[in-house]
């Protein structure tokens, strides 16, 4: 049985809880939310494939720790337009956690699902963080 999607769903919910300081309280999706939620999940997948897949591959000759720091920092800086103060800390936590998960065997699937889960929970949260 492939447990990667379940691990990703769980990790995404845990990351949300850590960032929000509480368990997720998602509202029921409305019909018009479909495209927004699909776009959020796709964007999360693209970000993970870029920051945890392609860029580390391009940096394979760079020492692992430096490549990890570069891609994590890049992820945070790419989100700075929408994140200020404690939200930057949250993005740093996401970058380090998702980067750590992605470096494991088949971890990119878990990172993609976790990131998509986190983003969807943020969009559906009844009490915005």
N, C-alpha and C positions, 0 to 999 in steps of 0.2 A: 504494500500500500504506500502510495506517495503522500507523505505527511508535510511536504513543503508548503502547499497552500494553507493548510491549517496553522502551521507555524507562523506563516506570514500574517494571517488574520489575527492571530493571538498577539504577535509582536506589535502590529499596528495599533491594536487596542491598548496594549500596555504603554506604548509610547504616547498615545493620546492621554491616558490617565496620568502619566508622569508629567507631561507638559501642562495639563489642566489642573492637576492636583485633585482629581476626582475621577470616578468612572464615567465613561461616555453616557450621555443622555440623548441619543439621536431621536429626532422627531420622525414621524412617518413621512417618507418621501411623497411628494406631490407629482402628478403626471408631468408637469413642466420641468421637474428636476432632472429627468432622465438624461437629456443632452449634457447638462452641466456636470452631473455625476460621471457620465461616460468620459467626458473631456478631462475631468480631474484624474480619473483612473489612467487614461491614456498618457496624460502629461507626466504623471508619476512614473509610469513605465518608461517613457522616453528619458526622463531625468536619470533614472537608475541605470538604464542601458548606456547613457553617456558617462555619468560620474563614477559609476562602479564597474562598468564594463569596458567601454571603448577607451576612455582616458587612461585607466590603469594599464591597459594593453599597450598603449602608445608609450607609456612611461616604464615599460618592463625592464629597461636597462638602468633605471634610476633605483637607488636603494629603496626597498619596500616601505620603510617608515617615512621617507621623504615623499615618495609618490602618494602614500596614504594622506599625509599632511597637506600636500598640494591639492589633491582632489577634494578633500573635506573642506579646506579653506575656500576653494573655488565654488563649491556648492553653497556655502554660507554667503559668500560675496554675491553670487548670482541671485540670492533671495533678499539682499539688503534693501532693495527698493520697496518691498512689501513688509519687511520685518525691521522693527526698531526695538532697542532696549532688550527686555527679557525675551522677545520673540527671536532675536538673534541667538541668544543662548539656546533656545529651543531648537533652532535650525542647526546649531553646532552639535547638540545632543543627537539629533536625527542623523547628521552627516557621519559622526563617529560610530554610532550604533549600526546604521545601515551599511557603512563601509566595512565594519568588522564582520558583519553577517555575510556580506557579499564575498569576502575573501575565503570563506569556507567552501568546500566542495559543494557544488550546486546551490550555493548561497544566494546567487543573483535572483533566483526565482523567489526566495523568501523575502529578499529586500524589495523586489518589485511589488509583491502582494502587500507587504507591511506598509510601504510608502503609500500605495493606493488606498489601503484601509484607513490609514491616518488621515489622508486628505479628505476622503469621503466623510469620515466622522467629524472633521472640522466643519465641513459644509453643512452637515445635517444636525449639528449640535444645537440643542434648544437654548443653551446659554453660551454664546460665543466667548472663546478664551481670549 
